[in-house]
């Protein structure tokens, strides 16, 4: 789909440890700030129990899960917007992401010093936010300079753009993120080409010590309190070091280990599903024969567009989609029984694919 979720945070917050748990691409973990100057990119499988339940009913040679692209971006510090640390490189990588996972250090470790000398995740949120706000404000002010002349000359479009830009400017000057600004589609189009950093959707991950994996700790409680009045903000509590131990085990040993520590599944599974949702992605399935597969599409895609994700020929020659809902397949136990019960729908080009749809695409080219 080409959509990426970036992992950001203060240096030594545990970002890379979590990235390594999610991805087959392993990145180096160190105890030193600014030890890397480049981002790591991984294609991560999205855990989806539905694929295994489908395979119990309709067998295939292999199962292929949906995937999401995760980018581990080097750690940030105060002054990044002015080039401190790896500064501008960090911010440029964020700009290329579609949504953000902000990892917050909520654990103590004398062998892993905090760049600011103490553990304070709320301060860390404000530090990162400020650096992104400064960079966005610089962009807005540059664009204001560009459109002011045209606005003064009487260009109506430029006048409107200037009004919108001043609205964004004032919001940033009040130390607020653009994602919290009430805007309409026309206003968003004025700044769309700027890919503003603080406009991106963001979720927060409190990286806690092992013993706090289930309940959180005083630091994650501080984050929860800080976020409680903010709309549409998700927060997860994950013990990164514990997740790293789980990731080293084979499937059978993982089950036993999870039972011992009181977890139903690895925390990174929840994180991957949350990242998938943050990017506004859903899955549909194609089943039978060589593979049962989950395909990734953006919410709101039509059946022909979904077919195009499988192959461009299917979109070009699309005739119809035969659709069975996942819940119906599980309930009736076979595709044939779904059809006999009237649970197989024939849909045309205007059908909007829903999460969990099982599709058979009919096409002709």
N, C-alpha and C positions, 0 to 999 in steps of 0.2 A: 504493500500500500504506500510505501515511501514515508510513513509517519514515524517520527522518532520521539522517544521519551528520554529526557536528560536527567541524570542524577547529579544534583548539585549540593553544596554545603561547605562549611568551614573546613579547612584542611585538618586531617586526623579525626574526622567525624565517623569514619567507618564506611564511607561510600564504596570504596573499591572492594572491601570485604563482601558487602552485599551484592555488588556487581558480579563478583566471582561465583557467588552462590547461585545466581540466576542464569549465568551465561556459560557456554562452553569455551568462550574466549577468556582466558585467565590473565589478569593484569597483576603487576608487581605491587605488593603491599609493603610499605616502609613506615618507620616511626618519625620520618623527617618531613617537615613542611617544604612544599615546593620541590619535591623530589622527582616530579615528572612534569614535562611541559607539553604533553599531548593527551588527547582524549582516547579512550578505548571504546570500541563499538562492538556490540554483541547481538546476535539474533537469538532470542530466548523463546523457548516453548512455553505456551500459555496452558497451565494445567486445566483440564476440562474433563470431569468425570463422565460427562454425557457421551464422549467418544468411546469410552470403555463399555458403557451400557448399551450403546448401539451395536458394538461388536459382539455382544452376547446374543443378539438377535439376528444380525446380518453379518456373517463372518467374511473377513477379507484377509489377504496375505499380510498386510501391514497396516498400522495406524499412523496417521500423520497429523499432529496437532497444529493448531493455529500458532502463529509466531508474532512477536512484537520486537521492535528494534530498540535497544537500550544503549544510551551513550553515557559512559562514566567520565565526567568532566573534572579535570584537576581542581583541587581545593582552592577556596577563595580566602582572602583576608581583607582587612581594611585597606582602602586605597587601590583596589583592583581596577576601578574605573579610571584611575590615573596611571595605570600600568604597573602597580605594585605586584609582587609575586610574579605570576605569569599573566596577570591582569587582562590585557586586551584579547589575548588568545582565548582565555576562559570565556569572556563575554561573547566573542565571535562564535564560539561553539554553541553557547546557549541560544544564540539567535537562530541557529539552524534547527533547533528542536521545536517540536509542536506542543509539548507539555513538559512539566518539570516535577521531579521527585526530590524534595528538599530533605536530606538526611541530617538529623540533629543529634549532636553528641549528648547522650544522657547517661553516660557511664564515667566512672573514675578509673584511671590507670596511671600510676606514677611512671611507668615505662613509656607512656604515650602522652607527652606533654601537650596541653592545649595551647594554641598559638597566642591566646589572650591571657593565659595564666590561671584560669579558673573555669569550672563547668557552669555554664549559664545559657541554656538553649534558647531562651527568649531573646537574650542579647544577640545570640548568633543569628536568629531570624532577622532581627532589626539591622544587623550588620550587612547581611546579604541583600536584604530589601533595599537598603540605602544605596549600595553600590549599583544595583540595577536601576534604581530610580534616577540616579545621577546620569547614567548613560542614556536613559530614555529622554531625560530633560534636555541633554545636549542635542540629541537628534531633533526633538520638537523645536527647540530654539533655532536650529539651523534652517529648518523648513519654514518657520515663521519669517525669517529674513528673506527667503526666496519668494514667498507669495505676497509679501507686503507691497512690493512695487506694483504688481499687477492689480492688487486690491485698490490701491490709491488711484490707479488709472481707470477704475470703474468696472473692472472685470467681476461680474456677479459670482462666478464660480470661485474665484480667488477670495472674494469677500466672505463667502460661506466657509471656505477652507480655513480662513484666518480665524473666524469665530470658533470653529471646532478646535483648532490648534491651541487657542488661548484657554479653552475649557480643559484640554488635556494638560496644558502647562500649569494651570492653577492647581489641579488635582495632584500633580507630582510635587509641586512646591509645598503642598501640605503634607508631604511625606506619605502619600497614599499610592498603592499600586493601581495601575490602569485597569486590572481585572475587576476592581471594585467600583469603577466609574460607570454610572448609568448612561449608556449610549445606545443609539439606534443604528440600523444598518448603514444609512447614508453617512453618518459620522465615522463609523468604523472604516468605511471605504476611503476616507480622506487619509488615514494613517496606515492602511493595509500594507503598502509597500515597505513600510519601515520595520516591520516584524518586531514591534516593541517588546522588550524583555519582560516587563511587569504585566503585560497583557496576557501572557501565557497561563493556562490553567496550572495549578500547583497543588500537590498534596504533600503532607508532612509525615516523615517516618522518624519516630523516636527510637534511636539505637541504644538499648539499655543493656545492663549487665545480665548475666545468665539467670540469676535467681529472680530477676524481675520480668522474665519473659511473659508470664501469665498475667501479672497484676500491674506492671509498670512500676515506677518509683517516684520519688519526690520531684525529679527533673521532668519526667513525662507529665506529671500532674501540673507542673507550671505551664507547660505547653498547652495542655488541655484547657486550663483556665484562660490563657491568653487568646485562644482561638474560639472560645465558646460563643462569642457574639458575632463571629464572622460567618457569612452565608456560604453555603456550598463548599465547605472546606473539610476534607477528609484527613484523619490522622490515624496512623497505625503504630503499634508498639511492637518492635522486633528486636531480638537479641542477636546482633550480628555475629558475635564470636560463636554462640551456640549454633547458629545457622551454618557457619563454616564447618563445624564438627559434623552436623547432620549431612551436609553435602558430600563429605568424604566417605560415607557409608553406602553399601549396596542397598537395594530396595528392601530386602528382608530385614536387615539390621536396622534400617531406618525406622521401620514400624515398631520394633522393640524399643529403640531409643526414644522415639516420640512418646510411647506409652510411659516410659520411666520418668520423663520430664513433664508429663501431663498435657502434651500438645496433640491435637487431632491431625495436624499436617504441618509441614515446614512453613514458617512464617513467610518465606519468599514466595510461596504459592499464592498467598493472599496479596502480596505486593504486586506480583505479575498480573493477576486478574484486575487489580485496582488500576495499574498502569494502562491496561487494555481499555478499561472503561474511561479513564481520563482522556484518552485519545479519541473517544467517541467511536470505538470499534466494536463490532459484533461478529459472531461466527455463524456461518451456515455449513451444512454438511453435504457431501456426496458420498454414497455408500455402495458397497457390493463390488465383487470382482477382485481386482488386484489390491485396492486400498479403500479404507474408510478414512475420510479426510475432512478436517475442519478448515474452512477457508475464511480469510480475514477480509471484511469489508467495512466501509464507513456507514454508520447509522443513516438510514434514509435512502440508500441506494436502491435502484430499480432492479428487476429481475435481469434485463439485458446487461446492465452494468455489472451485476454479480457474475453473470455468465462470462463476461469479459475478463474477470479476474482469473478464471480457469484457463481461458484461451481467447485471444482476440477473434478467432473465427466463430466462436459460439455467440459472441455479442453481435457480430456482423450478420450472421445468418439466423439470429434468434427467431423462433416461431412461438414457442410457449414454454412454460415451466410447470412441471407436475410437482406439487408441493404437499408434503406430509409434515405435520408438526411433530417435534420431538416427543412431546408428552403423549400424543396419540399413538406413536410407534411403540412406546413403552407400555401403554395401556392395552393395546390390541395384540401386540406380540409379533406382528409381521406386516410387511407391506401389503400383502394380499388381503389380510383381514381389515386393514385400514381402508383399502379400496372398497371392499364389500360393505363396510359400515359408513360409506360416504365421507370418509376422512382424507381422501385424496382430492385435492383441488387443482383444477387446470387454470393457470393464471397467464395473462398476457403481458404486453410490454409495460403497462402502467403499474404492475404489481410492485409494491415496496417490500423487499425481503425483510423478514423479522429474525431476531436472534433465535437460533435453534432450528430454523427451517431445514428440512431435508429436501434437496432439489434434484430433479431429473430434468435436464435441459434438452428440449427438442429444437433442432436447428437444421438449416439447409443452406449450403453455399455452392 
